[in-house]
């Protein structure tokens, strides 16, 4: 029997977020007879550390600062050069920039570049650094096509959509019909998510559906700005803001629909979690969202920064109970059929076996 391959995933932090949750699910489910996973973090933040620890996966913080420092970058180089894992898999922009460079300098057998967000191409400087990766992994076809547009050959890019635990994320026991008309957004407060358009859309929708509520769940650098905007609205009492947490199921199970107003995206984990929980979607047609949400079947799509279009989607789902329930059933079915966690992990195992035999 061969020795398990040492797989190191490099993240910016372990704060609550979609990429961090994806990493957690992958490392705690991957076949330990074939791979020994580790998580390395470039900055402080340990929200998911208890779950990673329970899975028996090694963790290493290269810095305890809130931001990535030059010391963290130097520590990454030292660790890569010293331990030289079999597979180095950086996640998000800063780890992809430095992880790929150091992986190549240290002659790591497999350096796997990853693209998971709509801004990854520019943020990770793929035009200039893309060839440092032996192979690329994306979570949407749109991102693969963008890489191919930069000259990367199709056979050097693999698409593996995110997975969702459909046993963990499931509709409320009482069924698909919520008690209150809640529009839910679970997302980091950052530029890509464009919460201000979402709030503007809700203002318009709430004028037509007075009992509607908007719940914003998450953390991030723009949270204070969003809170300040909400305080100045006439409908401020209909908007609630909650911190992120390890288990968002209570929010999904009390909501009528999931809303996302992103201007850039990969394939959001929260989208799949909401669908698995039986929520129809009102979202922008950016990145990989149209690959997961079928307009008119599992939700409604509108252009980015189109508050009126997003509001119309909200109103349709809030006022037509039959349509909402039908789309909820279809959303749950699509999540079970197309985005199982078992399939996601198996596809990673197959790719890693092929790249590092």
Protein Blocks (a to p, Z undefined) as FASTA:
>chain_A
ZZddddddddfblcdcfklmmmmmmmmmpcfklpccddddfbecjklmmmmmmnopacdd
fbfcfbdcfklmmmmmmmmmmnopabdcdedjklmmmmmmmmmmnopabacdddfbfklm
mmnommmmmmmpmbdcdfbfklmmmmmmnopafklcccddddddfklpccdfkbjbdfbd
cddddddddfklommlmmmmmmmmmmmmmmbccddededjklmmmmmmmmmpmklmmpcc
ddddfblklmmmmpfbdcdfbfbdcddfklmmmmmnopacddddehjllmmmcghklocc
ddehilklmmmmmmmmmmmmmlmmmmmmmmmmmmmmmmcfklmmmmmmmmmmmmmZZ
